[in-house]
Amino acid sequence: MDVKRSSILLGPNNRRVLFRPFEPKEPERQLKIVARLMELSEAEVDTLLERVLTDFRGRHQRLTQFFLQRFAAMRQHLLTDREISEKRKLLIGSYFTQEYALESAALFNPSMVWHPDQSGVPPGAKRFILSLRATGEGHLSSICFRSGIVDASGEITLDKPSRFVAAPQVVPNSQYDKTLFQRKLGELGVGNGFLERVLRLLGETFTIADLEAGIATVLRQHPFERREWNPLAQAMLALAKANYEIQYEPDVDLSERIVFPYSPTESNGIEDARFVEFTEDDGSKCYYATYTAFDGDVTFPQLLGTKDFLHFKINTLNGPEVKNKGMALFPRKINGLYAMLSRQDGENIYLMYSDMLHFWYSKQLLLKPTFPWEFVLVGNCGSPIETEAGWLVLSHGVGPMRRYSIGAFLLDREDPSKVIGRLPEPLLTPNENEREGYVPNVVYSCGGLVHAGQLIIPYAMSDYATTFASVRLQDLLDAMKSPR
């Protein structure tokens, strides 16, 4: 089987920097910094601010707007209500802002979907969106994007990314469903008289501001239980913050948009998003991505949804079978149910069904490590791809020396619990140019596409950089052996 490797190389770029909040943890230090800046004369403020803007304005868009937002967050430390100059506000904001090179360490684990805008594309070609795991300082991972075109012959051209990176606006009035919120709290073991009292104060839908007000009211009414109930209050707020929305304006280039860790569950990064273009029962489409949130101790499977890659909704995945990594959603319902591949035990691939997208209660074993190159574990490399022959699933297997290879298997279209074909040998194994990196001897993908009879596979090389490979779809299907 002829697998063609592309000459394209997407490597980390430490010039793409993001501005983000800098905030010393101790409120006393924040107060001291503000106090020192308030002691400066207006002339000193002018000189210092001009120096900051000269050094950093060319590296960012909307920088002064962010400085004012940071000042607003620090305004509580001003000792009086006396109005201060715009320049002093900007200067204070700059002291509580920092740059972050979000892809300075690695740019890897790609996932590929067709772009919602196919206007102006040459005949026989299609425009795609590539999501990537970008890793920077402190091994903190986020999701970034690139775009490009696959032509009629399968050749790939990537669009040049913007020099800039833009932070999204967090939607302040995200709506929460009380019934779903209460069900998830029950799964987390958060439930007693405190929970009931807070929920009684909320409508059937509510915002995080409503939740904070309800919690404050109940704690104020029951001062003697405050110490006991404070951890429960924090758990409720953490769950709410794990379900949020972010928004970009249409004039922000796709390559400038990122999904950066926001909630407490994501404090140590967002990993390995598997994007899929999902077709609803009414024919409408939405892009979903399952990804792993990491707080430093525990991994949390999450679900991202977007229709336009401008407005993103992030939600927790719930239910007793939501665990471990590597969940991948099928691109449509099967027999009226949502379907998902997963790897709850860290070793085998499972199939899950649910009548609710955000709740998963059952699983069935689908695939075990069978061949020597996957004896350690098997997992999926993205959502299943529907073909006339069946559901094509790219997989990864781990073998000797913890070497990762990419394989494939085929599932029945009407009953995906039936494995009807499987590659006995890897489709891709790290070659000498791919085995050196942050984690050596690894090739890994989070989802490919079929175009013009070719399977296009974006993949990462040793958790460092990204490239592409392609193989004729029929050759791949012909190479699959039926399981015994």
C-alpha positions as CSV (number, residue, x, y, z in Angstrom):
1,M,0.0,0.0,0.0
2,D,1.5,3.3,-1.1
3,V,1.2,5.9,1.7
4,K,2.5,9.3,0.5
5,R,4.0,11.7,3.1
6,S,3.7,15.4,2.5
7,S,6.7,17.8,2.6
8,I,4.5,20.3,4.6
9,L,5.9,20.9,8.1
10,L,3.9,22.8,10.7
11,G,6.3,23.5,13.6
12,P,6.0,25.6,16.7
13,N,6.5,29.3,16.4
14,N,7.5,31.3,19.4
15,R,6.8,34.6,17.6
16,R,3.0,34.0,17.9
17,V,2.3,35.5,21.3
18,L,-0.9,36.1,23.2
19,F,-1.6,38.7,25.9
20,R,-3.2,37.3,29.0
21,P,-3.8,38.4,32.6
22,F,-0.8,38.6,35.0
23,E,-2.0,38.6,38.5
24,P,0.1,37.9,41.6
25,K,-1.9,35.5,43.8
26,E,-1.5,37.6,47.0
27,P,-4.0,40.6,47.0
28,E,-1.5,42.5,49.1
29,R,1.1,42.4,46.3
30,Q,-1.6,43.6,43.8
31,L,-2.4,46.5,46.1
32,K,1.3,47.4,46.4
33,I,1.8,47.5,42.7
34,V,-1.2,49.8,42.2
35,A,-0.1,52.0,45.1
36,R,3.3,52.4,43.5
37,L,1.8,53.4,40.2
38,M,-0.5,55.9,41.8
39,E,2.6,57.7,43.3
40,L,4.0,58.5,39.8
41,S,3.6,62.0,38.4
42,E,1.6,62.4,35.2
43,A,4.8,63.1,33.3
44,E,6.3,59.8,34.6
45,V,3.1,58.0,33.6
46,D,3.4,59.5,30.0
47,T,7.0,58.4,29.6
48,L,6.5,54.8,31.0
49,L,3.3,54.2,29.0
50,E,4.9,55.4,25.7
51,R,7.8,53.0,26.3
52,V,5.4,50.1,26.9
53,L,3.4,50.9,23.8
54,T,6.5,51.3,21.7
55,D,7.8,47.9,22.8
56,F,4.6,45.9,22.5
57,R,2.0,47.6,20.3
58,G,3.4,46.1,17.1
59,R,3.2,42.6,18.5
60,H,-0.6,42.7,19.3
61,Q,-3.9,43.9,18.1
62,R,-6.4,45.6,20.5
63,L,-3.7,45.8,23.2
64,T,-4.9,49.1,24.8
65,Q,-8.4,47.7,25.0
66,F,-7.0,44.8,27.0
67,F,-5.0,47.1,29.3
68,L,-8.3,48.9,30.2
69,Q,-9.9,45.6,31.0
70,R,-7.1,44.7,33.2
71,F,-7.3,48.1,34.9
72,A,-11.0,47.5,35.6
73,A,-10.1,44.2,37.3
74,M,-7.6,46.0,39.5
75,R,-9.7,49.1,40.2
76,Q,-10.8,47.6,43.6
77,H,-7.3,48.3,44.9
78,L,-7.6,52.1,44.4
79,L,-7.9,53.8,47.8
80,T,-10.3,56.5,46.7
81,D,-12.9,57.1,44.1
82,R,-10.9,60.0,42.6
83,E,-11.0,59.8,38.8
84,I,-7.6,59.1,37.2
85,S,-6.3,59.8,33.7
86,E,-6.8,57.4,30.8
87,K,-3.0,57.0,30.5
88,R,-2.6,56.0,34.1
89,K,-5.4,53.4,33.7
90,L,-3.5,52.0,30.7
91,L,-0.3,51.9,32.5
92,I,-1.8,50.1,35.5
93,G,-3.4,47.6,33.1
94,S,0.0,46.9,31.5
95,Y,1.5,45.9,34.8
96,F,-1.2,43.2,35.2
97,T,-0.7,41.8,31.6
98,Q,1.8,39.3,30.3
99,E,2.7,37.7,27.0
100,Y,2.4,34.0,26.4
101,A,3.9,32.1,23.5
102,L,1.1,29.6,23.1
103,E,2.9,27.3,20.6
104,S,6.5,27.8,21.5
105,A,7.1,24.2,22.6
106,A,4.9,22.1,20.2
107,L,2.2,22.2,17.5
108,F,0.7,18.8,17.2
109,N,-2.2,16.3,17.4
110,P,-4.2,17.8,14.4
111,S,-7.8,17.3,13.5
112,M,-9.3,18.1,10.1
113,V,-12.8,19.1,9.1
114,W,-14.3,20.8,6.0
115,H,-14.6,24.6,6.3
116,P,-18.2,25.9,6.6
117,D,-17.3,28.5,3.8
118,Q,-16.5,26.8,0.5
119,S,-17.0,29.9,-1.7
120,G,-14.4,30.7,-4.3
121,V,-12.8,27.3,-4.1
122,P,-11.4,25.9,-7.5
123,P,-13.4,23.1,-9.1
124,G,-12.7,19.7,-7.5
125,A,-11.0,21.3,-4.5
126,K,-12.3,21.8,-0.9
127,R,-11.3,24.2,1.9
128,F,-10.6,22.7,5.3
129,I,-10.0,23.8,8.9
130,L,-7.1,22.2,10.8
131,S,-7.2,22.3,14.6
132,L,-4.0,21.8,16.5
133,R,-2.8,21.3,20.0
134,A,-0.5,24.2,20.8
135,T,1.8,23.9,23.8
136,G,3.8,26.7,25.4
137,E,5.4,27.6,28.7
138,G,4.6,25.2,31.5
139,H,3.3,22.6,29.1
140,L,0.0,24.5,29.0
141,S,-2.0,23.4,25.9
142,S,-4.7,25.2,24.0
143,I,-6.5,24.8,20.6
144,C,-5.4,26.8,17.6
145,F,-6.5,26.8,14.0
146,R,-5.1,26.8,10.5
147,S,-6.9,26.6,7.1
148,G,-6.0,25.4,3.6
149,I,-7.2,23.7,0.4
150,V,-7.1,20.2,-0.9
151,D,-7.2,20.2,-4.7
152,A,-8.7,17.6,-7.0
153,S,-5.6,15.5,-7.0
154,G,-5.2,15.5,-3.2
155,E,-2.4,18.2,-3.0
156,I,-2.6,20.3,0.1
157,T,-1.9,24.0,0.3
158,L,-2.0,25.8,3.7
159,D,-3.0,29.4,4.1
160,K,-0.3,31.6,5.7
161,P,-1.3,32.2,9.3
162,S,-1.6,35.7,10.7
163,R,1.3,37.2,12.8
164,F,-1.2,37.8,15.6
165,V,-3.1,35.8,18.2
166,A,-6.3,37.2,19.7
167,A,-7.9,36.3,23.0
168,P,-11.7,35.6,22.8
169,Q,-14.4,37.3,24.7
170,V,-15.9,35.1,27.3
171,V,-19.7,35.4,27.0
172,P,-20.8,36.7,30.4
173,N,-24.4,35.5,30.3
174,S,-24.1,31.9,29.4
175,Q,-27.3,30.1,30.2
176,Y,-27.4,26.9,32.3
177,D,-30.2,24.3,32.4
178,K,-31.2,23.7,36.0
179,T,-32.2,20.0,35.5
180,L,-28.9,19.1,33.7
181,F,-26.9,21.1,36.3
182,Q,-28.5,19.3,39.2
183,R,-28.0,15.9,37.5
184,K,-24.3,16.5,37.1
185,L,-23.9,17.7,40.7
186,G,-25.5,14.4,41.7
187,E,-22.9,12.5,39.7
188,L,-20.1,14.5,41.5
189,G,-21.6,13.7,44.9
190,V,-22.6,17.3,45.6
191,G,-26.0,17.1,47.1
192,N,-27.6,18.1,50.4
193,G,-29.7,20.8,52.0
194,F,-27.4,23.5,50.7
195,L,-27.8,22.5,47.1
196,E,-31.6,22.3,47.4
197,R,-31.8,25.7,48.9
198,V,-29.6,27.3,46.2
199,L,-31.5,25.6,43.3
200,R,-34.9,26.8,44.7
201,L,-33.7,30.4,44.1
202,L,-32.9,29.7,40.4
203,G,-35.1,29.6,37.4
204,E,-35.2,26.7,34.9
205,T,-32.3,28.5,33.1
206,F,-29.9,30.7,34.9
207,T,-26.5,32.6,34.5
208,I,-23.4,32.2,36.6
209,A,-24.3,35.6,38.1
210,D,-27.7,34.2,39.2
211,L,-25.8,31.2,40.7
212,E,-23.4,33.4,42.6
213,A,-26.2,35.5,44.0
214,G,-28.1,32.4,45.1
215,I,-25.1,30.9,46.8
216,A,-24.4,34.2,48.6
217,T,-28.0,34.5,49.8
218,V,-28.1,30.9,51.2
219,L,-24.7,31.4,53.0
220,R,-25.9,34.7,54.4
221,Q,-29.1,33.1,55.7
222,H,-27.2,30.2,57.3
223,P,-24.0,31.7,58.9
224,F,-23.5,28.7,61.2
225,E,-23.3,26.3,58.2
226,R,-21.0,28.5,56.2
227,R,-17.8,26.6,56.9
228,E,-19.4,23.2,56.1
229,W,-21.1,24.5,52.9
230,N,-18.2,26.6,51.4
231,P,-16.6,23.5,49.7
232,L,-20.0,22.7,48.2
233,A,-20.4,26.3,47.0
234,Q,-17.0,26.1,45.3
235,A,-17.9,22.8,43.6
236,M,-21.1,24.3,42.2
237,L,-19.2,27.3,40.8
238,A,-16.4,25.1,39.4
239,L,-19.0,23.1,37.5
240,A,-20.7,26.2,36.2
241,K,-17.3,27.6,35.0
242,A,-16.5,24.4,33.2
243,N,-19.6,25.1,31.0
244,Y,-19.0,28.4,29.2
245,E,-19.0,30.2,25.9
246,I,-16.5,32.3,24.0
247,Q,-16.9,34.6,21.1
248,Y,-14.8,36.1,18.3
249,E,-15.7,39.0,15.9
250,P,-15.9,38.0,12.2
251,D,-13.0,40.3,11.4
252,V,-10.6,38.1,13.5
253,D,-8.7,35.8,11.1
254,L,-9.2,32.1,11.7
255,S,-5.5,31.6,12.5
256,E,-5.8,34.3,15.2
257,R,-8.5,32.4,17.1
258,I,-7.7,30.1,20.0
259,V,-9.6,28.1,22.6
260,F,-7.5,28.8,25.7
261,P,-7.9,27.2,29.1
262,Y,-10.5,29.1,31.0
263,S,-12.3,26.9,33.6
264,P,-10.8,25.3,36.7
265,T,-11.0,21.9,35.1
266,E,-8.7,23.2,32.3
267,S,-6.1,24.9,34.5
268,N,-3.3,22.7,33.2
269,G,-4.4,22.6,29.6
270,I,-6.8,21.5,26.8
271,E,-5.6,18.4,25.0
272,D,-6.2,16.5,21.8
273,A,-9.5,17.9,20.4
274,R,-11.2,15.5,17.9
275,F,-13.4,17.7,15.7
276,V,-16.2,16.3,13.6
277,E,-18.8,17.9,11.3
278,F,-22.1,16.5,12.8
279,T,-25.3,16.4,10.8
280,E,-28.5,16.7,12.9
281,D,-31.7,14.9,12.2
282,D,-33.1,18.0,10.4
283,G,-30.0,18.2,8.1
284,S,-28.4,21.2,9.9
285,K,-24.8,20.9,10.7
286,C,-22.7,21.7,13.8
287,Y,-19.0,21.1,14.5
288,Y,-18.3,19.2,17.7
289,A,-15.0,18.4,19.3
290,T,-14.4,16.1,22.2
291,Y,-11.2,17.0,24.1
292,T,-9.5,16.3,27.4
293,A,-9.3,19.0,30.1
294,F,-6.6,18.6,32.7
295,D,-6.4,20.3,36.1
296,G,-3.0,18.9,37.1
297,D,-4.5,15.8,38.8
298,V,-7.6,14.6,37.0
299,T,-8.6,14.5,33.3
300,F,-12.1,15.6,32.4
301,P,-13.7,14.8,29.0
302,Q,-15.3,17.9,27.6
303,L,-17.4,18.8,24.5
304,L,-17.0,21.9,22.4
305,G,-19.6,23.0,19.9
306,T,-19.6,25.6,17.1
307,K,-21.4,26.4,13.9
308,D,-19.1,29.0,12.5
309,F,-15.7,28.8,14.5
310,L,-16.6,32.2,15.9
311,H,-18.9,31.3,18.7
312,F,-17.9,28.3,20.8
313,K,-19.9,26.5,23.6
314,I,-17.9,24.4,26.0
315,N,-19.7,21.8,28.1
316,T,-18.9,19.0,30.5
317,L,-19.6,15.4,29.3
318,N,-21.5,13.6,32.0
319,G,-22.5,10.1,33.1
320,P,-20.7,7.1,34.7
321,E,-19.0,6.1,31.4
322,V,-17.4,9.5,30.8
323,K,-13.9,8.8,31.9
324,N,-10.3,8.6,30.6
325,K,-9.2,10.0,27.3
326,G,-9.9,9.7,23.6
327,M,-13.6,10.0,23.1
328,A,-14.7,10.5,19.5
329,L,-18.2,11.3,18.3
330,F,-19.8,9.7,15.2
331,P,-20.8,12.3,12.6
332,R,-24.5,11.5,12.8
333,K,-26.9,9.6,14.9
334,I,-27.2,5.8,14.4
335,N,-30.6,4.3,14.8
336,G,-31.8,7.4,16.6
337,L,-29.0,7.5,19.1
338,Y,-25.8,9.5,19.4
339,A,-22.7,7.2,19.1
340,M,-19.2,7.6,20.5
341,L,-15.9,5.7,20.6
342,S,-14.1,5.8,23.8
343,R,-11.2,4.2,25.8
344,Q,-12.4,4.1,29.4
345,D,-9.9,1.6,30.7
346,G,-6.9,3.2,28.9
347,E,-6.3,0.0,26.9
348,N,-9.3,-1.1,24.7
349,I,-11.7,0.8,22.4
350,Y,-15.4,0.9,23.4
351,L,-18.6,1.8,21.7
352,M,-21.1,4.0,23.5
353,Y,-24.7,5.1,22.7
354,S,-26.9,7.7,24.3
355,D,-30.1,9.6,23.6
356,M,-28.5,12.7,25.1
357,L,-25.4,14.3,23.7
358,H,-24.0,15.3,27.1
359,F,-24.8,12.2,29.1
360,W,-23.4,8.7,28.6
361,Y,-24.4,5.8,30.8
362,S,-23.3,2.6,29.0
363,K,-20.5,1.1,26.9
364,Q,-19.6,-2.1,25.1
365,L,-16.2,-3.5,24.3
366,L,-15.4,-3.0,20.6
367,L,-11.7,-3.7,20.0
368,K,-8.8,-5.2,22.0
369,P,-5.0,-4.9,21.3
370,T,-4.4,-7.8,18.9
371,F,-1.2,-7.2,16.9
372,P,2.3,-6.8,18.3
373,W,2.5,-3.1,17.3
374,E,-0.5,-2.4,19.6
375,F,0.0,-4.9,22.4
376,V,0.2,-2.0,25.0
377,L,-3.0,-0.3,24.0
378,V,-5.3,0.8,21.2
379,G,-7.3,4.0,20.8
380,N,-9.0,6.0,18.1
381,C,-7.3,8.7,16.0
382,G,-10.4,10.8,15.5
383,S,-14.1,10.4,14.7
384,P,-15.3,7.6,12.4
385,I,-15.5,8.6,8.7
386,E,-18.5,7.3,6.8
387,T,-17.8,5.5,3.5
388,E,-19.9,3.2,1.4
389,A,-17.9,0.2,2.8
390,G,-18.5,1.2,6.4
391,W,-17.3,3.4,9.2
392,L,-13.6,3.9,8.7
393,V,-11.7,4.6,11.9
394,L,-8.1,5.6,12.2
395,S,-6.5,4.1,15.3
396,H,-3.3,4.3,17.2
397,G,-1.5,1.4,18.8
398,V,1.4,1.4,21.2
399,G,4.1,-1.3,20.9
400,P,7.7,-2.0,22.0
401,M,9.7,1.0,23.4
402,R,6.3,2.8,23.7
403,R,6.3,3.4,19.9
404,Y,3.0,4.8,18.6
405,S,1.8,3.8,15.2
406,I,-1.4,4.7,13.2
407,G,-3.6,1.9,12.0
408,A,-7.2,1.6,10.8
409,F,-10.3,-0.6,11.2
410,L,-13.8,-0.7,9.6
411,L,-17.2,-0.9,11.3
412,D,-20.6,-1.9,9.9
413,R,-22.6,1.2,8.9
414,E,-25.9,0.1,10.4
415,D,-24.4,-1.7,13.4
416,P,-21.0,-0.2,14.4
417,S,-20.6,-2.9,17.1
418,K,-19.5,-5.2,14.2
419,V,-15.9,-4.9,13.2
420,I,-15.8,-5.9,9.5
421,G,-12.2,-5.1,8.7
422,R,-8.9,-4.3,10.4
423,L,-5.3,-3.5,9.2
424,P,-2.9,-6.2,10.5
425,E,0.1,-3.9,10.0
426,P,0.4,-0.1,10.8
427,L,-0.5,2.4,8.1
428,L,2.1,4.8,9.5
429,T,5.0,4.2,11.8
430,P,7.5,6.9,12.8
431,N,10.4,7.1,10.3
432,E,13.8,8.5,11.0
433,N,12.7,12.0,10.3
434,E,9.7,11.7,12.7
435,R,10.9,9.9,15.7
436,E,12.7,12.8,17.4
437,G,10.7,15.3,19.4
438,Y,9.1,16.2,22.7
439,V,7.9,12.6,23.0
440,P,10.0,10.4,20.7
441,N,8.8,7.6,18.5
442,V,5.2,8.8,18.1
443,V,2.9,9.5,15.2
444,Y,-0.6,10.5,16.2
445,S,-3.7,12.1,14.6
446,C,-7.0,13.4,15.9
447,G,-9.0,13.0,12.7
448,G,-8.6,13.0,8.9
449,L,-10.9,13.4,5.8
450,V,-11.7,11.6,2.6
451,H,-11.4,13.6,-0.6
452,A,-11.4,12.6,-4.3
453,G,-10.8,9.0,-3.4
454,Q,-7.9,9.8,-1.1
455,L,-7.7,9.5,2.7
456,I,-6.0,12.6,4.0
457,I,-4.3,12.1,7.4
458,P,-2.9,15.1,9.3
459,Y,-0.6,13.7,11.9
460,A,1.9,14.8,14.6
461,M,5.5,13.7,14.7
462,S,6.7,12.9,18.2
463,D,4.5,15.4,19.9
464,Y,6.4,18.3,18.3
465,A,5.3,19.2,14.8
466,T,2.6,18.3,12.3
467,T,2.5,17.1,8.7
468,F,0.2,15.2,6.3
469,A,0.0,11.8,4.6
470,S,-2.4,10.4,2.1
471,V,-3.4,7.0,0.8
472,R,-5.8,5.8,-1.8
473,L,-9.0,4.9,0.0
474,Q,-9.7,1.8,-2.0
475,D,-6.2,0.5,-1.4
476,L,-6.7,0.9,2.3
477,L,-10.0,-0.9,2.3
478,D,-8.6,-3.7,0.2
479,A,-5.8,-4.2,2.7
480,M,-8.1,-4.7,5.7
481,K,-8.6,-8.2,6.8
482,S,-11.9,-9.5,8.2
483,P,-11.6,-10.4,11.9
484,R,-11.6,-14.1,12.6
